[in-house]
Amino acid sequence: MPADLLGKHYWKTFHWLNMLCRHILICSLSAFAMLGVSTEILLAQTPDLVTDRPDQTESSVVVPLGFAQVETGYLYTRDSGSSSREAPGTLIRIGIARRVELRFGHAGFISAGSVSGAGDSQLGAKVNLVGESSWRPEVAVLTGFSLPTGQASLSSGRVDPSVLVAFSHTLSSRVSLGYNIGHSWESLNKISPRQRLLRYSLALGVEITDKFGGFVEAFGNRAFNSNRSSANSIDAGVTYLLTDNIQLDMYAGRGLSASAEDTFVGGGISFRLPN
């Protein structure tokens, strides 16, 4: 091939490769830009952190799909002159669908008088049925059962089921109301018959600032198949949003009836992954 034709051939090849590289670069930058925008949209669409602690009232909100939430803490109780401690009582919530979460719980290490050891576990799910709309509250159903994984002296020794319906209302931009009603069947040991309990709670939550929140609550239970009187209590607490996905909490309460614990106090941390 003559030198001038060879030079033209290489020049056309170089020009073609240069254009190809420019197109690849432009497409790559566009893809990265779209990925960045998609990530920002995803993060912007991630709901606020809503936990099921420290109050007794379960929220009607489920963990977002693809996220996991860990809620753990310490509890001290005193009743009739004796005290007990539980740490770290932990609940793991995993969003497996847009309206469904799986729940894995463990009572942690329990120390009650001369007895100490691991407590029982729980397995369950929460299903968000309907969202809030004008007068209609947001509604979710929680169902599950305990697993006798704890030390014999601290375990129920049985698989005990429970079901709960959670409601929530937005009263204003900073005030919300949540309440629960449900049943649980609890065993004191393998020999005694299960107690059938009606459970109820009502909690008023207030967003004090963008970081601080607070609540006051009344809750209790009533046994149907025993002579035990209703156990009713009140409590109050505060939460602090350390980051968008990490929350600290403290709370304290007291019993209003003889069957309830005299006093209790606790604190903990909740965090959502990925953060």
C-alpha positions in Angstrom: 0.0 0.0 0.0 1.4 3.5 -0.9 2.6 5.6 2.0 0.0 8.3 1.5 -2.9 5.8 1.3 -1.5 4.0 4.4 -1.3 7.3 6.3 -4.9 8.1 5.3 -6.0 4.6 6.5 -4.3 5.0 9.9 -5.8 8.5 10.3 -9.3 7.3 9.6 -8.8 4.5 12.1 -7.5 6.9 14.7 -10.4 9.3 14.1 -12.9 6.4 14.4 -11.4 5.2 17.7 -11.3 8.7 19.0 -15.0 9.2 18.3 -15.8 5.8 19.9 -13.9 6.7 23.0 -15.7 10.0 23.2 -19.1 8.3 22.9 -18.1 5.7 25.6 -17.0 8.5 27.9 -20.2 10.5 27.4 -22.4 7.4 27.9 -20.4 6.5 31.1 -20.7 10.0 32.5 -24.4 10.0 31.7 -24.8 6.6 33.4 -23.0 7.8 36.5 -25.1 10.9 36.6 -28.3 8.9 36.3 -27.1 6.5 39.0 -26.4 9.4 41.3 -29.9 10.9 40.7 -31.5 7.5 41.3 -29.6 7.1 44.5 -30.7 10.5 45.7 -34.3 9.7 44.8 -34.1 6.4 46.7 -32.7 8.1 49.7 -35.2 10.9 49.5 -38.0 8.3 49.3 -36.8 6.4 52.4 -39.3 7.1 55.2 -38.4 8.6 58.6 -37.1 6.2 61.2 -40.0 4.8 63.2 -39.3 2.4 66.0 -41.4 0.0 68.2 -39.5 1.1 71.3 -39.3 2.5 73.9 -43.1 2.6 74.5 -45.3 -0.5 74.7 -47.5 0.6 71.9 -46.5 -1.0 68.6 -46.5 1.3 65.6 -48.5 0.7 62.5 -45.4 1.4 60.3 -43.4 -1.4 58.8 -39.6 -1.3 58.0 -39.1 -0.2 54.3 -38.4 -3.0 51.8 -34.7 -3.9 51.7 -33.9 -2.4 55.1 -33.2 -4.0 58.5 -33.9 -2.3 61.8 -32.3 -3.3 65.1 -33.9 -2.0 68.4 -32.1 -3.0 71.6 -31.8 -1.8 75.2 -31.7 -2.2 78.9 -34.7 -2.6 81.3 -34.7 -2.5 85.1 -37.9 -3.4 87.0 -38.8 -3.4 90.7 -41.8 -5.2 92.2 -42.7 -6.1 95.8 -39.2 -5.3 97.0 -37.4 -7.5 94.4 -35.7 -6.3 91.2 -34.8 -7.7 87.8 -32.6 -6.6 84.9 -32.8 -7.4 81.2 -30.1 -6.6 78.6 -29.9 -6.4 75.7 -33.5 -7.0 74.9 -33.4 -7.0 71.2 -35.9 -6.8 68.3 -34.7 -7.2 64.7 -37.2 -6.1 62.0 -36.6 -6.8 58.3 -38.7 -5.3 55.5 -39.5 -8.2 53.0 -42.3 -6.4 51.1 -43.8 -3.0 50.7 -46.2 -3.7 53.6 -44.6 -6.6 55.4 -41.8 -7.0 57.8 -40.4 -10.1 59.6 -39.6 -9.7 63.3 -37.0 -11.6 65.4 -36.8 -10.9 69.1 -34.9 -12.0 72.2 -35.3 -11.0 75.8 -31.5 -11.0 76.3 -29.8 -11.9 79.6 -32.1 -11.7 82.6 -31.1 -11.4 86.2 -33.9 -11.7 88.7 -32.9 -12.3 92.3 -30.8 -15.4 92.6 -31.8 -16.5 89.1 -30.0 -15.4 85.9 -29.7 -16.6 82.4 -30.9 -16.2 78.8 -34.6 -15.4 78.2 -37.0 -16.6 75.5 -37.1 -15.6 71.9 -39.9 -14.4 69.6 -40.7 -14.8 65.9 -43.4 -12.9 64.1 -44.5 -10.5 61.3 -46.2 -7.2 60.9 -48.5 -6.4 58.0 -49.6 -2.9 57.2 -53.2 -3.2 56.0 -54.2 0.4 55.1 -52.7 3.8 55.3 -54.1 6.8 57.0 -56.8 8.8 55.2 -58.7 11.7 56.8 -60.7 10.1 59.6 -59.4 6.6 58.9 -56.3 5.6 61.0 -53.3 3.6 59.6 -53.8 0.0 60.6 -51.4 -2.9 60.9 -51.6 -6.5 62.3 -48.8 -8.1 64.3 -48.8 -11.8 64.8 -46.2 -14.2 66.2 -45.2 -16.6 68.9 -42.6 -17.1 71.6 -39.9 -19.8 71.5 -38.7 -21.5 74.7 -35.0 -20.9 74.1 -34.3 -19.5 77.5 -32.9 -21.0 80.7 -35.5 -23.4 82.2 -36.1 -21.2 85.3 -36.7 -18.2 83.1 -38.5 -19.8 80.1 -42.3 -20.3 79.6 -41.3 -23.8 78.3 -43.9 -23.5 75.5 -44.6 -21.9 72.1 -47.0 -19.1 73.1 -48.9 -17.3 70.3 -50.1 -13.7 70.1 -52.0 -11.3 67.8 -52.2 -7.5 68.0 -53.9 -4.8 65.9 -52.0 -1.4 65.8 -53.7 1.9 64.9 -52.2 5.3 64.5 -53.6 8.9 63.8 -51.7 12.0 62.8 -53.3 14.7 65.0 -51.0 17.6 63.7 -47.6 18.1 62.2 -46.0 17.3 65.5 -48.5 15.2 67.5 -49.6 11.6 66.9 -51.8 9.1 68.6 -51.2 5.3 68.6 -53.2 2.5 70.2 -53.2 -1.3 70.3 -55.6 -4.0 71.1 -54.9 -7.7 71.0 -54.6 -11.1 72.6 -51.8 -13.2 73.9 -51.6 -16.7 75.4 -48.8 -17.0 78.0 -47.4 -19.9 79.9 -45.8 -19.6 83.3 -44.3 -23.1 82.9 -44.9 -26.4 81.1 -47.4 -27.6 83.7 -49.7 -24.6 84.3 -52.4 -23.8 81.8 -51.9 -20.9 79.5 -53.2 -17.5 80.6 -55.4 -15.8 77.9 -54.7 -12.1 78.1 -56.4 -9.1 76.5 -53.7 -6.5 75.8 -54.3 -2.8 75.3 -52.3 0.4 75.1 -52.7 4.1 74.2 -49.7 6.4 73.5 -49.5 10.1 72.7 -46.3 11.1 70.8 -45.0 14.6 70.4 -42.2 15.8 68.1 -40.5 18.4 70.4 -37.8 19.4 67.9 -36.5 17.9 64.7 -34.2 15.7 66.9 -36.1 15.3 70.2 -39.4 13.5 70.6 -41.4 12.5 73.7 -44.4 10.3 74.6 -46.8 9.5 77.5 -48.6 6.2 77.6 -51.1 4.0 79.4 -51.1 0.3 78.9 -52.1 -3.0 80.5 -53.6 -6.4 80.2 -56.5 -8.4 81.6 -56.5 -12.2 82.2 -59.7 -14.0 81.2 -59.1 -17.5 82.6 -57.5 -16.7 86.0 -58.4 -14.8 89.1 -55.5 -12.3 88.6 -56.6 -8.7 88.5 -55.9 -6.4 85.6 -52.3 -5.1 85.4 -52.3 -1.4 84.4 -49.3 0.9 84.1 -48.3 4.4 82.8 -45.0 5.5 81.4 -43.3 8.4 79.6 -40.0 8.8 77.7 -37.9 10.8 75.3 -36.1 9.9 72.0 -33.2 11.6 70.4 -32.4 11.2 66.6 -28.7 11.0 66.5 -28.7 10.6 62.7 -31.4 9.9 60.2 -31.0 6.2 60.9 -29.9 6.1 64.6 -32.2 6.9 67.6 -31.5 6.9 71.3 -34.2 6.6 74.0 -34.9 6.7 77.7 -38.2 6.0 79.6 -39.6 5.3 83.0 -43.0 4.2 84.4 -44.9 2.8 87.3 -47.8 0.4 87.9 -51.3 1.5 88.7 -52.6 -1.8 90.0 -51.3 -4.6 92.3 -50.7 -7.0 89.4 -48.4 -4.6 87.6 -44.7 -4.0 88.3 -44.2 -1.2 90.8 -41.6 0.7 88.8 -39.5 0.3 85.7 -36.9 2.3 83.8 -34.9 1.7 80.7 -33.0 3.0 77.7 -31.7 1.9 74.4 -30.7 2.5 70.8 -32.3 1.7 67.5 -30.6 1.8 64.1 -31.5 1.0 60.5 -29.4 -0.7 57.9 -28.1 0.2 55.4 -27.5 3.7 56.6 
